[in-house]
Amino acid sequence: MAQRKDEEGTHFANYAEYSKTLRSWLVAYGIGGPVLFLTNKDAPAKVSESPYLGLIITLFVAGVALQIFLAFINKWAAWQMYKGACVNGHQVTRTYRTWDWINSQSWIDFLIDLGVLISFSVATWLVLKTLLVAQVVAT
């Protein structure tokens, strides 16, 4: 039984590290992606004239907002788990049981991360499509 607990701790630490890394990359890309595209001297003018401009902005902002929302959910779930470990009787409250349930639902993280990946992928594709079409038209 002790070995199983050791394995659980090791697997959770591994999951937590990958989760933190993915979150950092997604937020960095959501903010840095548009900046990177716009560092080219011609890109801002081309992107600003794109018929997809509103959608591109919406998708990048939505991706970042989803990551912030997920961090908010995970933060409050972690707080309730901490409070339940420290305060006698807190584990029987409805608030604790609700957050405990949310904390155990990996599909929430998966769906939000998937939504972010789709959002950033579509936004990136639209930016590249805009820049590549503008480059072909210019030549």
Backbone as CSV, one residue per row, in Angstrom:
resi,resn,N_x,N_y,N_z,CA_x,CA_y,CA_z,C_x,C_y,C_z
1,MET,0.817,-1.200,0.000,0.000,0.000,0.000,0.861,1.264,0.000
2,ALA,1.997,1.207,0.730,2.878,2.375,0.777,3.469,2.668,-0.599
3,GLN,3.781,1.579,-1.341,4.329,1.776,-2.685,3.305,2.470,-3.577
4,ARG,2.037,2.097,-3.449,0.965,2.712,-4.242,0.885,4.212,-3.953
5,LYS,0.990,4.606,-2.678,0.954,6.020,-2.295,2.151,6.758,-2.884
6,ASP,3.326,6.098,-2.880,4.506,6.704,-3.490,4.295,6.917,-4.979
7,GLU,3.704,5.915,-5.638,3.416,6.036,-7.075,2.422,7.162,-7.327
8,GLU,1.396,7.253,-6.495,0.406,8.321,-6.659,1.068,9.685,-6.579
9,GLY,1.923,9.848,-5.575,2.618,11.122,-5.408,3.511,11.445,-6.591
10,THR,4.214,10.436,-7.088,5.090,10.624,-8.241,4.288,10.982,-9.488
11,HIS,3.192,10.255,-9.711,2.363,10.533,-10.888,1.715,11.908,-10.803
12,PHE,1.256,12.283,-9.602,0.633,13.593,-9.473,1.646,14.710,-9.667
13,ALA,2.846,14.535,-9.125,3.896,15.549,-9.311,4.223,15.700,-10.796
14,ASN,4.262,14.580,-11.515,4.504,14.606,-12.952,3.380,15.358,-13.670
15,TYR,2.140,15.023,-13.327,0.979,15.705,-13.912,1.022,17.203,-13.617
16,ALA,1.301,17.550,-12.368,1.314,18.958,-11.966,2.370,19.741,-12.741
17,GLU,3.521,19.144,-12.947,4.595,19.824,-13.685,4.188,20.045,-15.149
18,TYR,3.640,19.010,-15.781,3.187,19.168,-17.170,2.047,20.173,-17.265
19,SER,1.152,20.151,-16.303,0.032,21.088,-16.300,0.540,22.525,-16.212
20,LYS,1.486,22.753,-15.309,2.057,24.094,-15.143,2.785,24.528,-16.410
21,THR,3.527,23.621,-17.002,4.266,23.939,-18.223,3.315,24.263,-19.371
22,LEU,2.290,23.437,-19.551,1.321,23.688,-20.619,0.631,25.025,-20.418
23,ARG,0.208,25.316,-19.204,-0.468,26.572,-18.917,0.438,27.762,-19.236
24,SER,1.699,27.653,-18.839,2.651,28.739,-19.113,2.817,28.945,-20.612
25,TRP,2.975,27.845,-21.354,3.134,27.951,-22.805,1.888,28.551,-23.457
26,LEU,0.723,28.105,-23.036,-0.504,28.602,-23.656,-0.714,30.086,-23.394
27,VAL,-0.498,30.519,-22.167,-0.656,31.937,-21.868,0.412,32.752,-22.601
28,ALA,1.651,32.262,-22.593,2.722,32.978,-23.293,2.427,33.078,-24.784
29,TYR,1.936,31.992,-25.378,1.626,32.025,-26.804,0.448,32.948,-27.088
30,GLY,-0.550,32.916,-26.227,-1.724,33.764,-26.425,-1.396,35.244,-26.394
31,ILE,-0.381,35.587,-25.626,0.044,36.985,-25.562,1.178,37.237,-26.553
32,GLY,2.143,36.324,-26.579,3.329,36.518,-27.422,3.101,36.239,-28.885
33,GLY,2.150,35.352,-29.201,1.865,35.024,-30.599,1.527,36.248,-31.426
34,PRO,0.536,37.022,-30.998,0.213,38.228,-31.766,1.379,39.210,-31.836
35,VAL,2.120,39.340,-30.744,3.272,40.249,-30.743,4.310,39.775,-31.755
36,LEU,4.551,38.458,-31.785,5.516,37.898,-32.721,5.107,38.158,-34.169
37,PHE,3.822,37.956,-34.466,3.344,38.202,-35.827,3.490,39.665,-36.226
38,LEU,3.341,40.542,-35.256,3.336,41.967,-35.572,4.714,42.606,-35.521
39,THR,5.760,41.829,-35.227,7.105,42.409,-35.204,7.681,42.581,-36.603
40,ASN,7.124,41.876,-37.567,7.516,42.072,-38.961,7.030,43.451,-39.384
41,LYS,7.857,44.227,-40.091,7.496,45.616,-40.403,6.226,45.737,-41.247
42,ASP,5.941,44.773,-42.098,4.755,44.850,-42.947,3.528,44.156,-42.356
43,ALA,3.743,43.302,-41.390,2.650,42.495,-40.859,1.514,43.304,-40.230
44,PRO,1.790,44.325,-39.410,0.664,45.051,-38.797,-0.311,45.635,-39.827
45,ALA,0.206,46.204,-40.889,-0.677,46.776,-41.909,-1.480,45.684,-42.603
46,LYS,-0.818,44.568,-42.917,-1.504,43.469,-43.601,-2.579,42.852,-42.717
47,VAL,-2.241,42.616,-41.454,-3.211,42.007,-40.542,-4.354,42.964,-40.253
48,SER,-4.063,44.257,-40.114,-5.123,45.226,-39.810,-6.109,45.367,-40.970
49,GLU,-5.686,45.028,-42.176,-6.580,45.082,-43.339,-7.283,43.748,-43.590
50,SER,-6.970,42.741,-42.809,-7.530,41.413,-43.009,-9.029,41.391,-42.707
51,PRO,-9.790,40.679,-43.520,-11.210,40.526,-43.206,-11.414,39.662,-41.951
52,TYR,-10.363,39.015,-41.499,-10.430,38.154,-40.318,-9.970,38.859,-39.046
53,LEU,-9.651,40.144,-39.112,-9.047,40.839,-37.978,-9.844,40.660,-36.683
54,GLY,-11.136,40.899,-36.725,-11.961,40.770,-35.521,-11.933,39.359,-34.956
55,LEU,-11.993,38.378,-35.844,-11.971,36.985,-35.417,-10.608,36.607,-34.836
56,ILE,-9.542,37.085,-35.458,-8.186,36.802,-34.960,-8.034,37.343,-33.543
57,ILE,-8.422,38.578,-33.342,-8.313,39.188,-32.013,-9.169,38.428,-31.008
58,THR,-10.402,38.123,-31.393,-11.315,37.396,-30.504,-10.750,36.048,-30.109
59,LEU,-10.186,35.318,-31.061,-9.654,33.993,-30.767,-8.454,34.045,-29.828
60,PHE,-7.549,34.991,-30.037,-6.407,35.103,-29.134,-6.854,35.525,-27.735
61,VAL,-7.744,36.500,-27.647,-8.231,36.947,-26.336,-9.024,35.833,-25.651
62,ALA,-9.843,35.121,-26.411,-10.628,34.020,-25.836,-9.718,32.928,-25.283
63,GLY,-8.647,32.608,-26.003,-7.715,31.590,-25.525,-7.069,31.978,-24.211
64,VAL,-6.623,33.210,-24.117,-6.021,33.691,-22.871,-7.074,33.725,-21.765
65,ALA,-8.273,34.203,-22.076,-9.342,34.275,-21.075,-9.707,32.886,-20.554
66,LEU,-9.742,31.890,-21.425,-10.029,30.522,-20.983,-8.959,30.016,-20.027
67,GLN,-7.695,30.329,-20.312,-6.616,29.909,-19.424,-6.716,30.599,-18.063
68,ILE,-7.057,31.869,-18.066,-7.234,32.596,-16.801,-8.406,31.999,-16.026
69,PHE,-9.500,31.696,-16.713,-10.669,31.091,-16.085,-10.312,29.743,-15.458
70,LEU,-9.551,28.930,-16.177,-9.152,27.627,-15.650,-8.237,27.783,-14.435
71,ALA,-7.330,28.741,-14.480,-6.464,28.997,-13.324,-7.305,29.428,-12.126
72,PHE,-8.323,30.234,-12.369,-9.235,30.672,-11.309,-9.957,29.475,-10.687
73,ILE,-10.484,28.587,-11.512,-11.170,27.394,-11.014,-10.211,26.543,-10.179
74,ASN,-9.031,26.277,-10.722,-8.062,25.439,-10.021,-7.584,26.087,-8.721
75,LYS,-7.441,27.401,-8.725,-7.024,28.118,-7.515,-8.057,27.938,-6.413
76,TRP,-9.312,28.141,-6.731,-10.342,28.039,-5.687,-10.560,26.601,-5.246
77,ALA,-10.429,25.666,-6.142,-10.523,24.255,-5.740,-9.380,23.920,-4.780
78,ALA,-8.178,24.377,-5.102,-7.023,24.123,-4.238,-7.215,24.779,-2.865
79,TRP,-7.779,25.979,-2.846,-8.022,26.656,-1.567,-8.998,25.854,-0.710
80,GLN,-10.071,25.374,-1.313,-11.053,24.595,-0.558,-10.453,23.282,-0.055
81,MET,-9.594,22.651,-0.850,-8.940,21.428,-0.408,-8.014,21.735,0.772
82,TYR,-7.296,22.829,0.683,-6.411,23.256,1.773,-7.223,23.542,3.032
83,LYS,-8.294,24.306,2.876,-9.142,24.660,4.011,-9.745,23.395,4.639
84,GLY,-10.147,22.441,3.805,-10.686,21.186,4.321,-9.669,20.394,5.118
85,ALA,-8.395,20.525,4.752,-7.341,19.819,5.477,-7.000,20.517,6.793
86,CYS,-7.291,21.812,6.884,-6.891,22.593,8.059,-8.018,22.858,9.055
87,VAL,-9.245,22.971,8.581,-10.359,23.384,9.441,-11.251,22.185,9.731
88,ASN,-11.352,21.832,10.999,-12.208,20.715,11.392,-13.659,20.978,10.976
89,GLY,-14.269,19.982,10.367,-15.670,20.077,9.969,-15.900,20.703,8.601
90,HIS,-14.859,21.301,8.013,-15.068,21.950,6.711,-15.364,20.932,5.610
91,GLN,-14.837,19.724,5.754,-15.024,18.716,4.707,-16.468,18.252,4.562
92,VAL,-17.315,18.552,5.519,-18.717,18.139,5.412,-19.602,19.248,4.843
93,THR,-19.030,20.423,4.579,-19.844,21.520,4.043,-20.134,21.294,2.563
94,ARG,-21.224,21.865,2.113,-21.594,21.758,0.705,-20.546,22.436,-0.183
95,THR,-20.017,23.550,0.282,-18.989,24.263,-0.494,-17.780,23.363,-0.733
96,TYR,-17.314,22.714,0.334,-16.164,21.822,0.198,-16.480,20.682,-0.764
97,ARG,-17.620,20.037,-0.567,-17.967,18.887,-1.408,-18.087,19.300,-2.874
98,THR,-18.620,20.488,-3.145,-18.727,20.975,-4.527,-17.343,21.178,-5.134
99,TRP,-16.469,21.869,-4.404,-15.133,22.126,-4.926,-14.298,20.857,-4.999
100,ASP,-14.538,19.928,-4.077,-13.851,18.637,-4.131,-14.246,17.897,-5.407
101,TRP,-15.521,17.941,-5.751,-15.987,17.301,-6.981,-15.351,17.978,-8.203
102,ILE,-15.382,19.315,-8.231,-14.782,20.055,-9.348,-13.296,19.717,-9.463
103,ASN,-12.618,19.662,-8.329,-11.184,19.370,-8.301,-10.865,17.996,-8.879
104,SER,-11.797,17.068,-8.774,-11.539,15.709,-9.254,-11.957,15.486,-10.712
105,GLN,-12.453,16.504,-11.371,-12.933,16.378,-12.747,-11.857,16.807,-13.744
106,SER,-11.065,15.857,-14.209,-9.985,16.187,-15.156,-10.530,16.634,-16.506
107,TRP,-11.752,16.268,-16.835,-12.329,16.649,-18.123,-12.488,18.157,-18.243
108,ILE,-12.638,18.860,-17.114,-12.753,20.327,-17.166,-11.458,20.913,-17.719
109,ASP,-10.334,20.497,-17.159,-9.034,20.966,-17.651,-8.832,20.570,-19.111
110,PHE,-9.164,19.320,-19.426,-8.963,18.830,-20.789,-9.772,19.649,-21.798
111,LEU,-11.050,19.863,-21.524,-11.894,20.600,-22.479,-11.469,22.050,-22.635
112,ILE,-11.109,22.689,-21.536,-10.666,24.082,-21.641,-9.344,24.170,-22.386
113,ASP,-8.399,23.277,-22.069,-7.124,23.265,-22.808,-7.347,22.992,-24.294
114,LEU,-8.236,22.078,-24.604,-8.555,21.785,-26.002,-9.151,23.014,-26.684
115,GLY,-10.048,23.695,-25.992,-10.624,24.929,-26.542,-9.573,25.984,-26.816
116,VAL,-8.617,26.104,-25.909,-7.525,27.072,-26.091,-6.672,26.684,-27.289
117,LEU,-6.317,25.410,-27.392,-5.504,24.958,-28.527,-6.220,25.203,-29.854
118,ILE,-7.492,24.924,-29.903,-8.261,25.168,-31.127,-8.312,26.663,-31.418
119,SER,-8.589,27.457,-30.405,-8.667,28.912,-30.572,-7.359,29.488,-31.106
120,PHE,-6.240,29.112,-30.485,-4.945,29.617,-30.929,-4.570,29.076,-32.308
121,SER,-4.905,27.836,-32.584,-4.588,27.254,-33.896,-5.334,27.965,-35.011
122,VAL,-6.612,28.208,-34.820,-7.406,28.895,-35.846,-6.905,30.328,-36.015
123,ALA,-6.636,31.013,-34.891,-6.131,32.390,-34.982,-4.799,32.436,-35.720
124,THR,-3.913,31.508,-35.402,-2.607,31.460,-36.060,-2.765,31.177,-37.552
125,TRP,-3.636,30.240,-37.892,-3.886,29.926,-39.293,-4.408,31.158,-40.035
126,LEU,-5.328,31.895,-39.433,-5.880,33.091,-40.089,-4.824,34.170,-40.268
127,VAL,-3.943,34.326,-39.280,-2.863,35.315,-39.416,-1.915,34.890,-40.532
128,LEU,-1.516,33.629,-40.521,-0.606,33.150,-41.572,-1.260,33.244,-42.946
129,LYS,-2.526,32.876,-43.020,-3.252,32.979,-44.286,-3.280,34.422,-44.777
130,THR,-3.528,35.343,-43.873,-3.545,36.765,-44.224,-2.183,37.223,-44.719
131,LEU,-1.130,36.849,-43.993,0.219,37.283,-44.370,0.683,36.627,-45.663
132,LEU,0.383,35.354,-45.832,0.820,34.659,-47.045,0.049,35.125,-48.276
133,VAL,-1.251,35.351,-48.126,-2.040,35.850,-49.253,-1.576,37.247,-49.630
134,ALA,-1.315,38.081,-48.615,-0.832,39.441,-48.885,0.522,39.397,-49.573
135,GLN,1.371,38.438,-49.209,2.685,38.321,-49.835,2.560,37.873,-51.291
136,VAL,1.654,36.925,-51.578,1.453,36.439,-52.945,0.896,37.559,-53.818
137,VAL,-0.064,38.323,-53.271,-0.669,39.412,-54.032,0.371,40.491,-54.333
138,ALA,1.292,40.753,-53.393,2.297,41.776,-53.576,3.333,41.415,-54.633
139,THR,3.523,40.125,-54.904,4.563,39.735,-55.867,4.056,39.651,-57.268
